[in-house]
Amino acid sequence: MDGTLKETQRAQHRREVPLDEGTLAVLRLQLDRATGRAAVFEVPLDGDPFIFSVEPDSSRPLLPGYVTKRLQVLKGFLGAEDKRPETIALEDEALRLRRTGAVDRSGRRGPPPEDGSAMSYDDIATELGRSQMWARRACDSALRREANAGRGLNVNLSFNGFRTFTSSELLDAGFNISVVAQRQGHGPLVLRGSADRR
């Protein structure tokens, strides 16, 4: 295996994409995992298996919707979900109240939050007109967003964002612009324009 073939967007011709040893090692690992999965299900591996498949025999590729959902899970984990600015502001306000809000506890049932927070999730929910579960999730989401900002993680997590990130990383690592352009399916002039804008 010294490369792979991929249909172009217009499907007019095929193009070869050179793959380095590190990428090939990852692809071989995926194939080994597919072989192992087929063995667990006691089915033969498809004669021309898809490297990325959830089928026991790897006979069909991942559906685009599956990949999109997994990307949403990753975004949620990183606190970088696609949200309207108003939603982000409301979640940030929930976290602010959790940390610094004050509530008159006289006549209230139950103790204040044990973790030293200023307001309970119930109090935040009442204050913002939401449910207690929403308040908890909002604070968690705001905390993840805050942690990422503290680490300087500001990456466009769309599929095109990943493509741009990959190109930038390869160029920064010293790869020839023609090689990077070929891997992305662009001409060097198109890639140069993208690189100049970053």
Secondary structure as UniProt FT lines:
FT   STRAND          3..7
FT   TURN            9..10
FT   STRAND          14..18
FT   HELIX           21..40
FT   TURN            41..42
FT   TURN            56..57
FT   HELIX           64..78
FT   HELIX           85..100
FT   TURN            106..107
FT   TURN            114..115
FT   HELIX           121..128
FT   HELIX           132..150
FT   TURN            151..152
FT   HELIX           159..172
FT   TURN            173..174
FT   HELIX           177..184
FT   HELIX           188..197
//
